[in-house]
Amino acid sequence: MIPFNKPYLTGKETHYIYDAVNSGKISGNGKYTQKVQSFFESVYSFKKCLLTTSCTDALEMAAILANIKEGDEVIVPSFTFVSTAIAFIRQGANIVFADSYSDNPNIDADKIEALITDKTKAIVPVHYAGVACDMDKIMDLASKYNLLVIEDAAQAIDSYHIDKNGVKKALGSIGHLAAFSFHETKNIISGEGGMLAINDERFVNRAEIIWEKGTNRAEFFRGEVNKYGWVDTGSSFLPSEIIAAFLWAQVENLEHIQEKRIKLWNQYFNGIKELKLDSIKLPKVPEYATNNGHMFYLTCNNGQTREKLILKLKESGFHAVFHYLSLHASDFYKGRHDKRELPNSDCFTECLVRLPLFFELKEEELNDIIMCIKNNFK
Ligand SMILES: *Cc1c(COP(=O)(O)O)cnc(C)c1O
């Protein structure tokens, strides 16, 4: 069976972990944490980066920093992973779910303004499959209504948005805050892991405190204060050096990993395009977005077609999967969701299928998958 995902190891992970262990410093915010954070700050122009134990945690930090309180409203796409919403739910927010475009799972930026009320505090665009949301429109709305933008960039490492003036900016560097994931299903990994990017100077100091259990320990370690103590709310959001050391091996190979993933993605795209099939649609990458080879998905014309395709692939030894179940219709939230229908989100819930895509997938295997798709629709 060709799996849906296979975590890629560069070979240096255990070497750096050995070094971290040997150095005697294995708790958080040590040499490897700082190496990784500095790398991202300099390569992608994030003002400040903090490694976290997951993207979910980074989103929770963002919700605390945004000062989200009971009764505040946060606009979130319905077609996303649970974490995007749960971070704000934990602060007592009401989630106002937004629909996707009809031809792209990202939040439909033209439908956001109608959802803004005087209780709205933040918009949380999710760059699905690493493809940018329309950040020009979203940032304009945020400044018009004085809202924060928190990018869920879990899938969006090394991907870009090109703004109306032609300026190319890394995803995660545009909103006030952004959250990344290094879960084993993402492009670069540390098993579980994540990162908060802070682009608004106002949040930098407080972010470090929330990260270190509500203490000013980070300042203390830099020698900026002579003792540290409890100064704010917070939690233990930082990963150990063992995780950061693993991640450093991945970061060092980022370019190589990206090259390979994008090559495989293009092979899927071109191969399936050639089949000229009526019952499936290829992913859309808008002109203002780039593709980081995170995920290859197709959209079937209905749920039955998808079910048949997944079964056919499975019988031929290929593991294809689907996700997400619209959050507005979830068991947890459907009672609280207003009556609005979100047809595009529901359509992706029913019709989207993800094909195997991982570093070690071979070109021949990928061609076999394309052939299997061809035969399925013959
Ligand atoms: C993977 C993912 C998350 C969660 O990331 P973790 O690191 O597992 O917490 C959140 N949002 C999106 C869109 C994701 O794809």
The ligand as a Gaussian input file, in Angstrom:
#p B3LYP/6-31G(d) Opt

LIG

0 1
 C       -2.333000      20.820000      10.946000
 C       -3.222000      21.988000      11.129000
 C       -3.469000      22.565000      12.378000
 C       -2.995000      21.948000      13.667000
 O       -1.638000      21.822000      13.769000
 P       -1.004000      21.073000      15.042000
 O        0.441000      21.400000      14.945000
 O       -1.308000      19.618000      14.869000
 O       -1.635000      21.646000      16.257000
 C       -4.243000      23.711000      12.447000
 N       -4.777000      24.267000      11.342000
 C       -4.589000      23.727000      10.131000
 C       -5.190000      24.393000       8.935000
 C       -3.816000      22.570000       9.981000
 O       -3.643000      22.035000       8.769000

